[in-house]
């Protein structure tokens, strides 16, 4: 069992390493659709043939840019970012972080649209830690020049987009530019309010090489890790643990007795499921630590409870009383209660995790639905067999008891008749 645990850990590390390699560098994903017909994009192409355009990895955003060096060794960067913001209110933000690819520390341009206002407003903002903690987001100056900013809500093509010219000082490296984008739907007057805490909003950042268009997609790396986290938990918590419960319920004594094989299989399922689930749980804690401003509280709390309960179940195997021990019945109640509680909590938390993966959650949802349906069919089949065997044995037992009762009555009647015959003869004489 120890060697299997080491193999499992090795596989987990390999998968995580592979996800880092796969997501470390991502080539240009060209723009498509209506974005290529935006007037601002056509103007950028007419100005220079070095304009590049790519689809960003989240929030249905697309991004175009071109740049050149000025005489003062600065970088003049023209940017165009747009998304399908079809609501009547909302905001679109794009910015650069000179230090790290994250929201805190970003110098942003935010365009806000509100009802009954023809031209959306646009301002520059410094995104500080206080903003993510709930303080108001107010316009402020930033450390580079912003010129020729225009905002258009193009209802014909369905894009809300921002065009701007930036003059960047030397500290901003064009070969590894930390850029961030964001979309929100709530505004208070002209003040953008907090965006949704979805994974798409969390992943909207990357390190972009303006020369080649290649990028280090931070969000893509996290998506690979989430996939590993989800697969491990679905296999460990969501599949192997229920199989272990099925084995214990239907192969211990009734309807099919496989003693002691059922115990070894039950124990193996629980231990292997615990190892895989714990590895997935630890990866989930790491992902939560990496996104401390976007914590999914209910999913996190349920995950901690599941890990705690399964740990108690594994420890219960080590301290199980013997059949003759007077505490065995209390151990059975405790073991069964935690087991059935886990059968409720695990699917609930897996579905909560799948819900967070939108819009890529359909495949995950139907896959886990299939696993649950398969397990449900197995349980239903065994339950039917259990009741059939139980009723059959009860019927046979009743028939046997009835036959014995009839035989006993006949025997008693025969003995009575034999005992009364001599007395009748004596009376007649």
C-alpha positions, -999 to +999 in steps of 0.1 A: +000+000+000+029+024+007+044+018-027+010+025-043+008+058-024+043+068-037+032+059-072+001+081-068+021+110-056+046+106-085+017+106-110+003+138-094+036+156-096+041+145-132+006+158-142+012+191-124+046+194-141+031+186-175+005+213-170+032+238-163+051+228-194+020+229-216+008+263-204+042+280-201+041+293-236+010+297-258+012+309-294-010+336-309-047+327-311-059+349-340-091+371-336-122+361-356-158+370-361-172+405-358-141+419-340-122+420-373-149+443-388-146+469-361-138+503-375-110+509-350-093+477-359-094+486-396-079+520-388-051+503-369-043+480-399-043+510-422-018+528-400+007+500-399+009+464-412+024+452-379-009+451-361-015+418-343-048+405-329-056+376-306-085+361-287-079+363-250-083+332-228-114+344-209-144+367-208-149+364-246-124+392-250-103+400-281-072+422-282-053+440-309-021+460-307+008+476-325+038+496-312+069+514-321+098+530-302+099+568-298+129+591-300+131+592-262+134+554-261+099+550-249+072+527-264+042+541-281+016+513-278-018+513-296-043+489-280-078+478-289-098+455-266-134+445-269-159+420-256-195+409-260-210+432-233-246+432-244-261+443-211-274+479-207-249+485-178-214+473-173-178+480-176-147+469-195-112+472-181-077+467-195-044+475-178-007+468-173+011+457-142+048+466-141+056+440-114+035+408-116+006+395-138-021+402-112-049+427-106-034+445-076-008+470-088-024+473-123-026+507-141-059+503-158-082+520-183-118+514-175-148+522-197-183+523-181-216+523-199-249+532-182-284+534-195-296+566-212-260+577-219-250+578-255-212+579-250-197+556-223-173+572-199-136+562-196-109+570-170-076+557-157-073+539-124-047+526-100-059+492-087-047+488-051-052+460-025-078+482-008-100+481-039-102+443-038-110+445-001-141+466-009-130+503-010-145+525-037-128+526-071-120+562-080-103+577-111-066+585-106-035+593-125-011+566-136+026+565-144+023+565-182+006+588-207-027+578-222-039+595-254-066+593-280-089+571-259-122+563-275-150+540-263-177+525-286-207+504-278-212+490-313-246+474-312-244+463-349-215+439-342-223+434-306-189+446-293-181+470-265-146+481-271-119+506-261-091+520-282-062+540-267-026+551-273-001+546-245+034+560-241+052+536-219+085+544-200+114+520-202+104+500-171+077+483-192+093+455-211+075+449-244+089+413-246+071+403-213+043+427-206+020+418-177-015+428-190-048+422-173-084+426-185-117+424-167-155+427-173-182+437-148-219+442-149-226+464-119-221+502-118-230+529-093-235+560-114-202+561-133-183+540-107-175+504-117-184+479-089-170+446-081-170+420-109-182+384-105-159+360-086-159+334-113-129+315-126-131+334-159-126+366-140-098+351-119-079+339-150-080+371-170-042+378-169-012+368-189+024+378-198+024+389-234+053+393-258+043+422-280+069+413-306+058+377-313+024+375-298+034+345-276+021+346-241+026+329-207-010+323-198-013+323-160-050+314-162-043+284-185-018+270-160-044+272-133-070+256-155-047+225-160-042+223-122-080+225-116-085+197-141-061+175-121-078+186-089-112+177-103-102+143-118-085+132-086-115+142-064-140+126-087-121+093-089-111+093-052-139+108-033-167+105-059-161+070-073-139+047-052-154+056-018-190+048-029-178+015-045-163+006-011-196+013+006-215-008-020-191-037-014-195-035+024-233-034+022-240-061-004-211-086+000-206-088+038-235-111+046-265-105+024-274-111-004-240-124-014-216-134+013-179-132+003-161-134+036-134-122+041-128-110+005-154-082+009-134-066+037-101-065+018-118-050-013-137-025+009-105-015+027-086-012-006-112+011-022-113+033+008-076+037+011-069+042-026-099+067-027-085+085+003-050+088-012-063+102-045-089+124-028-063+138-004-039+146-033-068+164-050-078+182-018-042+194-012-040+207-048-073+225-041-058+242-011-029+253-032-052+268-058-071+286-030-039+300-016-029+313-050-062+332-054-068+344-018-091+373-030-114+348-048-123+321-022-152+299-029-162+295+008-189+267+006-168+246-017-138+250+005-156+243+038-172+212+024-139+200+010-123+204+045-152+185+061-149+157+036-112+154+042-117+154+079-145+128+078-125+104+055-095+108+077-115+097+107-129+068+087-093+056+078-083+060+114-114+040+124-100+010+105-068+011+127-088+012+160-116-011+151-127-032+182-131-070+178-165-086+174-165-096+211-157-061+223-186-043+241-177-010+222-181-027+188-218-016+184-209+020+191-180+018+166-205+005+140-229+034+146-201+059+143-186+043+112-219+040+094-230+076+103-198+091+089-199+069+058-235+079+049-228+115+057-199+114+032-222+099+005-243+130+008-215+156+011-193+143-017-217+147-047-229+180-034-193+194-032-183+179-066-213+196-083-203+228-066-168+225-080-182+216-115-204+247-114-173+269-109-159+256-141-184+274-164-185+277-193-165+245-196-186+226-170-210+208-193-186+179-201-177+176-164-213+176-153-224+149-177-194+127-170-201+128-132-238+123-139-229+091-158-208+079-129-236+085-104-262+069-127-240+038-131-235+035-093-272+041-088-281+013-113-257-011-095-272-002-061-307-006-074-299-040-089-283-052-057-312-038-036-337-057-058-316-089-054-315-083-017-352-080-013-359-109-037-335-132-017-349-119+016-385-125+006-377-159-010-359-170+022-387-157+043-413-175+022-393-207+023-389-204+060-426-198+064-433-229+042-409-250+062-424-239+095-459-245+082-449-280+071-433-287+105-464-274+123-486-297+102-463-327+108-463-320+146-501-317+146-504-350+127-480-367+150-498-354+181-532-365+166-518-399+158-504-403+193-537-392+208-557-417+187-533-446+197-536-437+233-574-436+234-581-469+216-575-492+245-597-472+268-625-475+242-621-513+242-623-514+280-655-494+280-671-517+254-662-548+274 
